[in-house]
Amino acid sequence: MEENMERENIILKLEEKLESVTTKNDIAQVKAYFLGYDGVVTKMSMKMKEIPNEEKPRFGKLLNEIKNEVVARLDKITLEMEEKELNEKLEKDSIDITLPGRKIKRGSLHPMTRIEEEFEDLFVSMGYQVYTGPEIESDENCFQKLNIPKSHPARDAQDTFYLKDEFEKFLLRSQTSTAQARAMEENKEKGPIRIVCPGKVYRRDEDATHSHQFMQIEGLVIDEGVSMADLKGTLELFCKHILGEKTKVRFRPSFFPFTEPSVEVDVTCFKCGGSGCSLCKNTGWIEVLGAGMVHPNVLEMGGYDSKKYQGFAFGTGMDRFAMFKYNIPDIRTIYGNDIKFLEQFDRKDVD
Ligand code: DAH
């Protein structure tokens, strides 16, 4: 009887305590109060040794019942609390499926990458190989093998970023024409060559239309029976492809040490169509390329028999084409990495 009273008291106390729990920590404390080392139920079970033997089974059973009830109630309230927490979380985190999705911000191709790819695609379609050479180049490849010996005045415009070695043997290449020397040297059979070499070049220049670093593309074709007509046809096609079918192309005699004869190539101004404007300085024409027939000296220095083989070469600044094509007034913006400038070339189609 007395023990039953005790049982009732324990359960009442438990109920009372459980009324004020709000956290799992509170529950843990209630659990300790009843079942912990010093807990009410634990203490009650200590009484077992004082109980006469014949009473022990009954007392044990009662103890178990109390323990089970305490555990069951604690489990129940824990579960309820977890459920409540989960529901609250679900309510808070609810997803509004009618909201528009977040766009993935994609970068865009740099205008120079675009123009380079356009050039490469065209020439690859005509059977050329894309050839790349190093930006640190020997004096030999950059000048000597291109018929520009030491102290030749043609060096003046390009004689710029030498590396600090004893003999000033290496420099940052000032023209992609270096590819001519390299490609001929590498072609051990001394057979036909058809390459374009895009890449960075360096000169001591800095204004709105010149940068100390800019991009050129060089073309070289070597074969038997190559003539000026092939050069002309190729460059006409190239200019029309990049700048538009209406573009007219003209060739003016010029001088480059590594080509003979040499030409400079002008295109009709794509802004005014040839009638004259500020871009073309009222001439209707814009100079875009240097070109010519590979000089026999260059062929011979490259190990080719200049009686058997002829070649043509051309070189141009890709920045210039990018500036014309994308209407970029200052070359320095191309290399400025200004995100506002670059965003203009964003692929609008994926927005
Ligand atoms: N390398 C010349 C320059 O940077 C451009 C050039 C002119 C390249 C005539 C050629 C060429 O291949 O035949 O000014």
Residues whose N, C-alpha, C, O or C-beta is under 5 A from the ligand:
A	BS01	DAH	S174 Q175 S177 G219 F256 T259 G290 A291 G292 A313 F314 G315
